[in-house]
């Protein structure tokens, strides 16, 4: 199963917060006020995040546009604070009415190599989302470390540790979360598992999530695709009810089409590789016919804020 963080009961959270001092208690009070606004949870609405890259230091800012070969001039690099970006996205998600019942972080939750300190900060930043009743799911990216994250999840059973792949069954679609690991490899066993899961659920459209891009990135930063990406795409194209593959890693809002299959690159929550690129999250709404994606930029004045992409969940259509 994927890493899943269930909603937090506010009363239990406040009781446990005394061990962490006044900061946690103040946070719980702020969220409890949000809980009283009457927002319902929508099982057909999902918040999609990727590449949060949370550091152990909540004050750390990183010049995400600065990398070898970057087209951004030296004096124009743009820095972002990763913790603040996730806090802003969390606030925007909680403010949605109705709220999404689920939130997915599609890999690279951590900044460096997935240390316990980074995941402690990640969990702290996700507390408002979970207190708002939203279930959080996470896939594994190249900056993540499964073992360190497991240590901080006492509710995780031993048999649930291993390859973090699973299915979220929603009323109008099944969401399949894959584990492409730290090297961008699914492996034969996971591909076989995916084929079986899709074949057993052919009565409902499927949207598949994995951190790595399945083919070389055509965006601003050259990034090779996962080593068995072609096998994944063939598997999905062979099944008409598999309607989309969504990935992170490239930090860009992108779209490609391969027959019935949409291939969607998610924007990063935190930093971005090109000057002025959009960063934030995607608001996904599901119906019997469509999956509608809306780009929710952290900067509401960004030219791509509220940009939309519609995907058909039927065998015929756009």
Secondary structure, DSSP 8 states (H G I E B T S, - for coil): --EEE----HHHHHHHHGGG-HHHHHHHHHHHHHHTT---EEEEEEEEE----B-SSTT-EEETT-STT-SS-GGG--EEEHHHHHHHHHHHHHHSSSEEEEEEE-S--BSSS--HHHHHHHHHHHHHHHHTT-EEEE---TT--HHHHHTT-TT--GGG-SS--EEEE-SS-EEEE---TTTT---HHHHHHHHHHHHHTTTS-EEEE-SS-SS---SSS-----TTHHHHHHHHHT-TTEEEEEE-SS-S-EEEEETTEEEEE---SS--SSTT---EEEEEEE-SSEEEEEEEESSTTSTTTT-EEEEE-SSS--
